[in-house]
Amino acid sequence: MADLAGKVALITGGASGIGKATTTEFIRNGAKVVITDVQTDLGKATTSALGPAATFVTCDVTKESDVSSAVSHAASGGSTNTGGIANLDMAEFDRVMATNARSMVLSIKHAARVMVPRRSGSIVCTASVTGVLAGMAPLAYSVSKCAVLGIVRSACAELATHGVRVNCVSPFVIPTRLVMEGLAEIYRDVDEERLAGMARGIGELAGAECETVDIAKAVAYLASDDAKYVSGHNLVVDGGFTVFKRVNLPSLEEVV
């Protein structure tokens, strides 16, 4: 179990899905957490359910002023285009890049602002297996997550001399609300239970499936002192999915 006692964490998108699971895991391991999200009502409800170790700040991660305010609060203690590249909507591309990549730069910028003078700190960003292996998501989303990997490495190089670690976690497909909504747009006549089964069936590792708590524990590890010498790393939580591809040869029975 990661020991996060005495630490204060800022978790963006912490009102639901992986963010909420990560918040729960951090509190379970002794941290105080500042949740940020654009979903104000849901964020407040989540914070209330988690108890006094959690506080909430409304934050649009594409706005620098919101990110700066959220980081300052923490320091004081406290969807996609499926048309393909030939028909890519550049306005949508810019929106996705702002949400997934530019927001990471803003978050790291303001985290560094308070961590560098203290000469310590851990920043953990959310990347994705879609930034490791192409073809799993619409182009804009995949490109934005590829950018996150570069941002993390570049920030790691700059902040290492200040004692600040920067890492990221790349989650596998999990049937969160956003994933389910995306699948529902593609498979409009398929019921929710079957869609969830489709999401869970993508993986390669037999006998297990990726859950939000798996991602939360990975983030908690990188944030803890157990990972004190880990920086610039992309911790992929995908059951080996992005490591190999099966050769599509016919079986002997099919050939004979």
Secondary structure, 3 states (H helix, E strand, C coil): CCCCCCCEEEEECCCCHHHHHHHHHHHHCCCEEEEEECCHHHHHHHHHHHCCCEEEEECCCCCHHHHHHHHHHHHCCCCCCCCCHHHCCHHHHHHHHHHHHHHHHHHHHHHHHHHHHHCCEEEEEECCHHHCCCCCCCHHHHHHHHHHHHHHHHHHHHHHHHCEEEEEEEECCCCCHHHHHHHHHHCCCCCHHHHHHHHHCCCCCCCCCCCHHHHHHHHHHHHCHHHCCCCCCEEEECCCCCCCCCCCCCCHHHHC
